[in-house]
Amino acid sequence: MKKRYGWNHIGKWSITALLTPALLISSSFVSSAAEFSNAAQPAVSVAAAAQPAAGAFKDTAGHWGSEAIGWALAQGIVDGFADGTFQPDRTVSEAEFVTMLLRAFTGKAIAPTGASAPWYTGYYAYANELRLPVDSGQANVPYARGQVARLIAAAGGQSLNVPNAIRYLLDNGLAQGKTAATVEGFGASDTVTRAEAVQLVRNVLGKKLQLTGLPASARAFTVRGISLGDSLKDVRAKLGEPARQDPSEYGFDWYIYNQDYANYAQIGIKDGKVVGLYTSSAAWTSDKPGIGEGQTSQDIVKALGKPLDSITKGFTLYILNNPGEKDGVYEIDDSYVTFYYDTHENNTVEAIQLIAKEVEEAKPDYYGSPSDALRTAFEREVFDLANAARAKRGLKPFQWDDAMAVIAYGHSEDMAKNGYFDHKSPKGDTLKQRFEQNGVAYRTGAENIAAGQPNAIVAHSGWLNSHTGHRESLLGATTRLGVGVYFGGSMHVYFTQNFYTPLKE
């Protein structure tokens, strides 16, 4: 068995370490050792080209929505399909309804923002300017009637949850409901069809609703269409159920949306309200001039000024490490906004986090209250953040590996209990030996370690910005990852990532 799982001349190794004594207390130092697809579509079409006359669709004669369909076609709001059908009962995606609604208001098509951009990007850009509750991460997902109500209400300047948005539509004659003119009869969770969509859009124009969007103060920042202060019901209605709920060092729960790593998001919930937001995706917006996805730290400073160098909590002044380098913290409205930068890519914004001011300032301890649940949360978030970074760069995600997680946890525990920070233990055990002791048959392997960071997000940002091997491990060719976190020791919390590719896979 030992010979089979021995190292021989097969393995290749990379080991890297990151040590941060405490983000808000002292400076850091690094120790190294080792319906539509996203394809661009013609801006003039919501469906396919080759349009028949309004009454010539093969499948609309006798349909309840035929009159509205003819009207929408004549207005250039929607098209039919190349086979001569309209498919009135086909489900509409969010991108399609957003396009129909904005095209109806503007009377024109909005071109994509770039040659390779998805066909709907121009509409989402305009919707974001209006601070409408849209989420480009859900562009191709079937759109629920409740979200339609919320979007129409927001277009008219009303920031409402789904039930109140439905009442707004019913009270203003913009809808009659599906089975009854009530919230319950509206069918909020049902998906909207093409016929229903054009009828709703026709109602909106017929009632001469003015397109105002939401006031700036209502949607200062959004992550996947969610803002601080939104209700948990709004989050679930917009994003669905999370993959899991993680405790945080703040005392609130992170709702983890990792179903699509390209649109990864964490939504912080406390007492049924959104108090925290995080994403490394492009699915965030700001109403602050000069602030947006793809900008650099220099752009942020130009727009917002220099970042904070400290935060006062009660009678204690917490010093922020190297403000403006790898990240910048700003107090905006009633929140602390952190921009995380990628120092390897022109200091562009890599991720954004918002924490409600009252929650940040009420945080009793820098590291929170250690628990097995919090440890597991950090481990899973480190894994998710790695995969989100890979997805952002077109790389395949890691697979979670329980064996690697056990080895990683053992090393974090050993560092904490024996007072060292290294890939080699005081007893002389190396990463190679730890793999060997656990019977791992490998082709390649790597390890990242960190200590002193208050959470997974900060640890991940440090690794990603490292110039001593951590980034290469995160974005490398290994296929599996296990994470182990341990609370204790002089640095309070220790993180270990173990990467490897099995010998046979």
C-alpha positions as CSV (number, residue, x, y, z in Angstrom):
1,M,0.0,0.0,0.0
2,K,2.8,2.4,0.9
3,K,4.6,1.7,-2.4
4,R,1.4,2.3,-4.4
5,Y,0.7,5.6,-2.7
6,G,4.3,6.7,-2.5
7,W,5.6,9.9,-4.1
8,N,8.2,8.4,-6.4
9,H,8.8,10.8,-9.3
10,I,5.2,11.6,-10.0
11,G,4.3,14.6,-7.9
12,K,4.9,18.3,-8.4
13,W,4.5,20.7,-5.5
14,S,3.7,24.3,-4.7
15,I,3.3,25.6,-1.1
16,T,2.5,29.1,-0.2
17,A,1.7,30.9,3.0
18,L,-0.1,34.1,4.0
19,L,0.0,35.6,7.5
20,T,-2.1,38.6,8.6
21,P,-1.7,39.4,12.3
22,A,-5.1,41.3,12.3
23,L,-6.6,43.3,9.5
24,L,-7.9,46.1,11.7
25,I,-5.1,46.2,14.2
26,S,-1.7,45.9,12.6
27,S,0.0,45.6,9.3
28,S,0.1,42.5,7.2
29,F,3.0,40.6,6.0
30,V,3.4,37.6,3.7
31,S,5.5,34.6,4.2
32,S,6.1,32.3,1.3
33,A,7.3,28.8,1.1
34,A,6.6,27.2,-0.9
35,E,-34.5,31.8,-23.6
36,F,-31.6,33.4,-25.0
37,S,-28.0,32.3,-24.5
38,N,-25.3,34.8,-23.7
39,A,-24.4,35.0,-27.4
40,A,-24.8,38.4,-28.9
41,Q,-28.2,38.7,-30.5
42,P,-29.6,41.4,-32.9
43,A,-30.7,44.3,-30.7
44,V,-34.0,44.6,-32.6
45,S,-35.3,41.2,-31.7
46,V,-36.7,39.7,-28.6
47,A,-37.5,36.4,-30.4
48,A,-36.4,35.5,-33.9
49,A,-36.5,37.4,-37.1
50,A,-38.7,36.9,-40.2
51,Q,-42.0,38.4,-39.0
52,P,-45.4,37.8,-40.5
53,A,-48.2,40.3,-40.3
54,A,-49.9,40.7,-36.9
55,G,-52.8,38.4,-37.7
56,A,-50.8,35.8,-39.6
57,F,-49.2,33.9,-36.8
58,K,-50.1,30.2,-37.0
59,D,-50.8,29.9,-33.3
60,T,-52.6,33.1,-32.1
61,A,-56.0,32.9,-33.8
62,G,-58.5,32.5,-31.0
63,H,-56.0,33.0,-28.3
64,W,-57.1,35.4,-25.5
65,G,-54.0,37.5,-26.0
66,S,-54.2,37.9,-29.8
67,E,-55.2,41.6,-29.7
68,A,-52.3,42.5,-27.4
69,I,-49.9,40.4,-29.4
70,G,-50.9,42.3,-32.6
71,W,-50.5,45.6,-30.8
72,A,-47.0,44.7,-29.4
73,L,-45.9,43.5,-32.8
74,A,-47.0,46.8,-34.5
75,Q,-45.2,48.8,-31.8
76,G,-42.0,46.9,-32.4
77,I,-41.9,45.7,-28.8
78,V,-41.8,42.0,-29.6
79,D,-41.4,39.8,-32.6
80,G,-42.5,36.3,-33.7
81,F,-40.4,33.4,-34.7
82,A,-39.0,32.4,-38.0
83,D,-41.4,29.5,-38.4
84,G,-44.4,31.9,-38.4
85,T,-45.4,31.3,-34.8
86,F,-45.6,33.6,-31.8
87,Q,-45.7,30.9,-29.1
88,P,-47.9,32.9,-26.8
89,D,-47.8,30.4,-23.9
90,R,-44.0,30.2,-23.9
91,T,-42.3,31.3,-20.7
92,V,-40.5,34.7,-20.7
93,S,-37.1,35.2,-19.2
94,E,-36.1,38.2,-17.1
95,A,-34.0,39.6,-19.9
96,E,-36.9,39.3,-22.4
97,F,-39.4,41.0,-20.1
98,V,-37.0,43.8,-19.2
99,T,-36.4,44.3,-22.9
100,M,-40.1,44.4,-23.7
101,L,-40.8,46.9,-21.0
102,L,-38.0,49.3,-21.7
103,R,-38.5,49.1,-25.5
104,A,-42.2,50.0,-24.9
105,F,-41.1,53.1,-22.9
106,T,-38.3,54.2,-25.1
107,G,-39.8,53.3,-28.4
108,K,-36.5,51.9,-29.7
109,A,-34.0,49.0,-29.3
110,I,-31.0,49.5,-27.2
111,A,-27.8,48.1,-28.6
112,P,-25.4,45.8,-26.6
113,T,-22.5,47.5,-25.0
114,G,-19.9,45.5,-27.0
115,A,-19.5,43.2,-29.9
116,S,-19.2,40.1,-27.8
117,A,-21.6,41.2,-25.0
118,P,-24.9,39.4,-24.5
119,W,-27.7,40.8,-26.6
120,Y,-29.5,42.2,-23.5
121,T,-26.7,44.1,-21.9
122,G,-27.8,47.5,-23.2
123,Y,-31.2,47.0,-21.6
124,Y,-29.7,46.0,-18.3
125,A,-27.3,49.0,-18.3
126,Y,-30.3,51.3,-18.8
127,A,-32.3,49.4,-16.1
128,N,-29.4,49.8,-13.7
129,E,-29.3,53.5,-14.4
130,L,-32.9,53.6,-13.3
131,R,-32.0,51.5,-10.3
132,L,-34.6,48.9,-11.2
133,P,-34.6,45.5,-9.4
134,V,-33.0,43.4,-12.1
135,D,-30.3,40.8,-12.0
136,S,-28.2,40.0,-15.0
137,G,-27.2,36.8,-13.3
138,Q,-30.7,35.7,-13.8
139,A,-31.2,37.0,-17.3
140,N,-32.1,33.7,-18.9
141,V,-34.1,32.4,-16.0
142,P,-37.9,32.1,-16.4
143,Y,-39.5,35.3,-14.9
144,A,-42.0,35.0,-12.1
145,R,-45.2,37.2,-12.2
146,G,-44.4,38.6,-8.7
147,Q,-41.0,39.9,-10.0
148,V,-42.8,41.4,-13.0
149,A,-45.0,43.3,-10.6
150,R,-42.0,44.5,-8.6
151,L,-40.2,45.6,-11.8
152,I,-43.2,47.6,-13.1
153,A,-43.7,49.2,-9.7
154,A,-40.1,50.2,-9.6
155,A,-40.3,51.6,-13.1
156,G,-43.0,53.9,-11.8
157,G,-40.9,55.0,-8.8
158,Q,-42.2,52.6,-6.2
159,S,-39.7,50.4,-4.3
160,L,-42.0,47.7,-3.1
161,N,-41.8,44.1,-2.0
162,V,-43.7,41.5,-4.1
163,P,-47.1,41.6,-2.3
164,N,-47.2,45.4,-2.2
165,A,-46.1,45.6,-5.8
166,I,-49.0,43.3,-6.8
167,R,-51.4,45.5,-4.8
168,Y,-49.9,48.5,-6.7
169,L,-50.6,46.9,-10.0
170,L,-54.2,45.9,-9.0
171,D,-55.0,49.3,-7.4
172,N,-53.8,51.2,-10.5
173,G,-55.6,49.0,-13.1
174,L,-52.3,47.7,-14.4
175,A,-53.3,44.0,-13.9
176,Q,-56.4,42.0,-13.0
177,G,-54.8,39.0,-11.5
178,K,-54.7,35.5,-12.8
179,T,-57.6,33.9,-11.0
180,A,-58.8,36.9,-9.0
181,A,-57.9,40.5,-8.5
182,T,-56.1,39.8,-5.2
183,V,-52.6,39.2,-4.1
184,E,-53.3,35.5,-3.8
185,G,-55.1,35.4,-7.2
186,F,-52.2,37.1,-9.0
187,G,-50.1,34.0,-9.1
188,A,-46.9,35.6,-7.9
189,S,-44.8,32.5,-8.1
190,D,-46.1,31.5,-11.6
191,T,-43.9,32.2,-14.5
192,V,-45.1,34.9,-17.0
193,T,-45.9,33.9,-20.6
194,R,-45.3,35.8,-23.8
195,A,-49.0,36.7,-24.1
196,E,-49.2,37.8,-20.5
197,A,-46.1,39.8,-20.8
198,V,-47.3,41.9,-23.8
199,Q,-50.7,42.4,-22.1
200,L,-49.0,43.7,-19.0
201,V,-46.8,46.0,-21.1
202,R,-49.8,47.3,-23.0
203,N,-51.6,48.0,-19.7
204,V,-48.6,50.0,-18.5
205,L,-48.6,52.2,-21.5
206,G,-52.4,52.4,-21.6
207,K,-52.4,53.8,-18.1
208,K,-49.7,56.3,-19.1
209,L,-47.3,55.1,-16.3
210,Q,-44.2,57.4,-16.3
211,L,-40.8,55.7,-16.4
212,T,-39.0,57.3,-13.5
213,G,-37.1,54.5,-11.8
214,L,-36.2,54.5,-8.2
215,P,-34.7,57.5,-6.4
216,A,-30.9,57.4,-5.8
217,S,-31.2,57.0,-2.1
218,A,-33.3,53.8,-2.4
219,R,-30.7,51.8,-4.4
220,A,-27.3,53.2,-3.7
221,F,-25.7,49.7,-4.3
222,T,-27.3,46.5,-5.5
223,V,-25.9,43.0,-5.7
224,R,-27.9,40.9,-8.1
225,G,-30.8,43.3,-7.7
226,I,-30.7,43.2,-3.9
227,S,-30.0,46.2,-1.6
228,L,-29.3,46.7,2.0
229,G,-32.6,46.9,3.8
230,D,-34.5,44.6,1.5
231,S,-36.5,41.9,3.1
232,L,-35.7,38.2,3.2
233,K,-38.9,37.6,1.3
234,D,-37.6,39.9,-1.5
235,V,-34.3,38.0,-1.6
236,R,-36.1,34.6,-1.9
237,A,-38.5,35.9,-4.5
238,K,-35.6,37.4,-6.5
239,L,-32.9,34.8,-6.1
240,G,-34.7,31.7,-4.9
241,E,-33.5,29.5,-2.0
242,P,-29.7,29.7,-1.2
243,A,-27.4,26.7,-1.6
244,R,-26.9,27.0,2.2
245,Q,-27.0,29.4,5.1
246,D,-23.7,30.2,6.9
247,P,-23.2,31.9,10.2
248,S,-20.8,34.9,10.1
249,E,-18.5,36.6,12.6
250,Y,-21.0,39.5,12.6
251,G,-23.8,37.4,14.1
252,F,-25.9,37.4,11.0
253,D,-26.3,34.6,8.5
254,W,-24.8,34.6,5.0
255,Y,-27.2,33.2,2.4
256,I,-24.8,31.6,-0.1
257,Y,-25.8,31.7,-3.8
258,N,-23.2,29.5,-5.4
259,Q,-25.3,27.7,-7.9
260,D,-23.6,29.7,-10.7
261,Y,-20.1,30.6,-9.7
262,A,-20.0,33.3,-12.4
263,N,-22.7,35.1,-10.4
264,Y,-21.6,34.1,-6.9
265,A,-23.1,36.2,-4.1
266,Q,-23.5,36.2,-0.4
267,I,-26.5,38.0,1.1
268,G,-26.3,38.8,4.8
269,I,-29.6,38.4,6.7
270,K,-30.5,39.5,10.2
271,D,-34.0,39.7,11.6
272,G,-35.5,39.2,8.2
273,K,-33.6,42.1,6.6
274,V,-30.5,42.4,4.3
275,V,-27.6,43.7,6.3
276,G,-24.7,42.5,4.2
277,L,-23.9,42.0,0.5
278,Y,-20.9,40.4,-1.2
279,T,-20.1,39.5,-4.8
280,S,-17.1,38.9,-6.9
281,S,-19.2,38.8,-10.1
282,A,-20.2,41.7,-12.4
283,A,-23.7,41.6,-11.1
284,W,-23.6,44.7,-8.9
285,T,-24.5,48.3,-9.5
286,S,-24.0,51.7,-7.9
287,D,-25.8,55.0,-8.4
288,K,-22.6,56.8,-7.4
289,P,-21.1,58.5,-10.5
290,G,-17.9,56.9,-11.7
291,I,-18.5,53.7,-9.7
292,G,-19.0,50.3,-11.4
293,E,-17.7,47.0,-12.5
294,G,-14.4,46.9,-14.3
295,Q,-13.0,50.1,-12.7
296,T,-9.7,50.5,-10.9
297,S,-8.7,51.6,-7.5
298,Q,-7.7,54.9,-9.0
299,D,-11.2,55.3,-10.5
300,I,-12.7,54.6,-7.1
301,V,-10.5,57.1,-5.3
302,K,-11.3,59.7,-8.0
303,A,-15.0,59.2,-7.4
304,L,-15.1,58.7,-3.7
305,G,-11.8,60.1,-2.4
306,K,-9.3,58.4,-0.2
307,P,-10.5,55.3,1.7
308,L,-10.9,55.2,5.5
309,D,-7.8,54.5,7.5
310,S,-9.8,53.6,10.7
311,I,-13.2,52.8,12.1
312,T,-14.4,53.9,15.5
313,K,-16.5,51.5,17.5
314,G,-17.6,52.8,20.8
315,F,-14.4,54.1,22.4
316,T,-12.1,52.0,20.3
317,L,-10.3,53.1,17.2
318,Y,-9.6,50.2,14.8
319,I,-6.8,50.9,12.3
320,L,-7.2,49.6,8.8
321,N,-4.3,48.0,7.1
322,N,-2.7,49.7,4.1
323,P,-5.9,51.4,3.0
324,G,-6.3,51.6,-0.8
325,E,-3.8,48.9,-1.7
326,K,-5.6,45.5,-1.9
327,D,-8.9,47.0,-0.7
328,G,-10.5,50.3,0.2
329,V,-13.2,50.8,2.8
330,Y,-15.7,53.7,2.5
331,E,-18.5,54.9,4.7
332,I,-21.4,55.5,2.3
333,D,-24.9,56.3,3.5
334,D,-25.6,53.9,6.3
335,S,-23.1,51.2,5.3
336,Y,-19.4,50.4,5.1
337,V,-18.5,49.5,1.5
338,T,-15.3,47.6,0.8
339,F,-13.9,47.4,-2.7
340,Y,-11.5,44.5,-3.1
341,Y,-8.9,45.0,-5.8
342,D,-6.9,42.7,-8.0
343,T,-3.3,44.0,-7.9
344,H,-2.3,41.6,-10.7
345,E,-4.9,43.1,-13.1
346,N,-4.3,46.8,-13.0
347,N,-6.0,47.1,-9.5
348,T,-9.4,46.5,-11.0
349,V,-12.3,45.9,-8.7
350,E,-12.4,42.2,-8.0
351,A,-15.3,42.1,-5.5
352,I,-17.5,44.4,-3.4
353,Q,-18.8,44.0,0.1
354,L,-21.4,46.1,2.0
355,I,-22.1,45.8,5.7
356,A,-24.8,47.8,7.4
357,K,-23.2,50.5,9.5
358,E,-25.1,49.5,12.7
359,V,-24.0,45.9,12.2
360,E,-20.4,46.7,11.7
361,E,-20.2,49.1,14.6
362,A,-22.0,46.6,16.9
363,K,-19.6,43.8,16.1
364,P,-18.3,42.9,19.6
365,D,-15.1,41.1,18.6
366,Y,-12.8,41.3,15.6
367,Y,-13.0,37.5,15.1
368,G,-16.5,36.8,16.3
369,S,-17.4,33.9,18.5
370,P,-15.6,30.7,17.4
371,S,-17.8,27.6,16.8
372,D,-17.8,24.5,14.7
373,A,-20.6,26.0,12.6
374,L,-18.5,29.2,11.9
375,R,-15.4,27.1,11.2
376,T,-17.3,25.0,8.6
377,A,-18.8,28.2,7.1
378,F,-15.3,29.6,6.6
379,E,-14.1,26.4,5.0
380,R,-16.9,26.2,2.5
381,E,-16.7,29.9,1.7
382,V,-13.0,29.7,1.0
383,F,-13.8,26.9,-1.4
384,D,-16.6,28.9,-3.0
385,L,-14.6,32.0,-3.3
386,A,-11.8,30.1,-5.0
387,N,-14.3,28.7,-7.6
388,A,-15.9,32.1,-8.1
389,A,-12.4,33.5,-8.9
390,R,-11.8,30.7,-11.3
391,A,-15.2,31.1,-13.0
392,K,-14.5,34.8,-13.5
393,R,-11.4,33.9,-15.4
394,G,-12.9,31.1,-17.5
395,L,-11.4,28.3,-15.4
396,K,-13.1,25.0,-14.4
397,P,-14.1,24.9,-10.7
398,F,-12.4,22.7,-8.2
399,Q,-14.1,19.6,-6.8
400,W,-14.4,19.5,-3.0
401,D,-12.2,16.8,-1.6
402,D,-12.9,15.4,1.9
403,A,-9.5,13.8,2.2
404,M,-7.8,17.1,1.5
405,A,-10.1,18.9,4.0
406,V,-9.0,16.5,6.7
407,I,-5.3,17.0,6.0
408,A,-5.8,20.8,5.8
409,Y,-7.7,20.9,9.1
410,G,-5.0,18.9,10.7
411,H,-2.3,21.3,9.6
412,S,-4.3,24.4,10.7
413,E,-4.8,22.7,14.1
414,D,-1.1,21.8,14.4
415,M,0.0,25.3,13.6
416,A,-2.3,26.8,16.2
417,K,-1.5,24.3,19.0
418,N,2.2,24.3,18.4
419,G,2.7,28.0,17.8
420,Y,4.2,28.1,14.3
421,F,3.3,29.3,10.9
422,D,4.9,27.2,8.2
423,H,4.3,24.4,5.8
424,K,6.9,22.3,7.7
425,S,6.0,21.4,11.3
426,P,8.4,21.6,14.2
427,K,8.6,17.8,13.9
428,G,9.8,18.1,10.3
429,D,6.5,16.9,8.6
430,T,6.1,18.5,5.2
431,L,3.1,18.7,2.9
432,K,4.5,15.7,1.0
433,Q,4.7,13.7,4.2
434,R,1.2,14.7,5.2
435,F,-0.1,13.4,1.9
436,E,1.9,10.2,2.3
437,Q,0.6,9.6,5.8
438,N,-2.9,9.9,4.6
439,G,-2.4,7.5,1.6
440,V,-3.0,10.1,-1.2
441,A,-2.1,9.0,-4.7
442,Y,-1.5,12.3,-6.5
443,R,-0.2,13.8,-9.7
444,T,0.3,17.3,-8.5
445,G,-0.3,19.0,-5.2
446,A,-0.1,22.5,-3.6
447,E,-0.9,24.2,-0.3
448,N,-1.8,27.8,0.8
449,I,-1.9,28.8,4.4
450,A,-3.0,32.0,6.1
451,A,-3.5,33.2,9.7
452,G,-5.1,36.1,11.5
453,Q,-7.8,37.0,8.9
454,P,-11.2,37.6,10.4
455,N,-13.1,35.7,7.7
456,A,-12.9,33.7,4.5
457,I,-13.3,36.8,2.2
458,V,-10.3,38.6,3.7
459,A,-8.1,35.4,3.5
460,H,-9.1,34.8,-0.1
461,S,-8.3,38.4,-1.1
462,G,-4.9,38.1,0.4
463,W,-4.1,34.8,-1.4
464,L,-5.5,36.2,-4.7
465,N,-3.3,39.3,-4.5
466,S,-0.2,37.4,-3.4
467,H,3.0,37.6,-5.5
468,T,4.5,34.5,-3.8
469,G,2.6,31.6,-5.2
470,H,-0.8,31.7,-3.6
471,R,-2.6,33.0,-6.7
472,E,-0.9,30.4,-8.8
473,S,-2.4,27.7,-6.6
474,L,-5.9,29.3,-6.7
475,L,-5.9,29.6,-10.5
476,G,-3.7,26.6,-11.3
477,A,-4.3,23.3,-13.0
478,T,-5.1,21.1,-10.0
479,T,-8.6,19.7,-9.9
480,R,-9.5,19.2,-6.3
481,L,-9.5,21.3,-3.1
482,G,-10.0,20.8,0.5
483,V,-10.0,23.5,3.2
484,G,-9.4,23.3,6.9
485,V,-9.9,26.1,9.4
486,Y,-9.0,26.1,13.1
487,F,-9.8,28.7,15.8
488,G,-7.2,29.1,18.5
489,G,-3.5,29.9,18.9
490,S,-1.7,33.2,18.9
491,M,-3.2,34.2,15.6
492,H,-6.8,33.3,16.6
493,V,-7.7,31.6,13.3
494,Y,-5.6,29.5,10.8
495,F,-6.6,28.7,7.3
496,T,-5.2,25.9,5.1
497,Q,-6.0,25.1,1.5
498,N,-4.8,21.8,0.1
499,F,-4.9,21.3,-3.7
500,Y,-4.2,18.2,-5.7
501,T,-4.9,16.2,-8.8
502,P,-5.4,12.5,-8.2
503,L,-3.0,10.1,-9.9
504,K,-5.9,8.5,-11.6
505,E,-9.0,10.7,-12.4
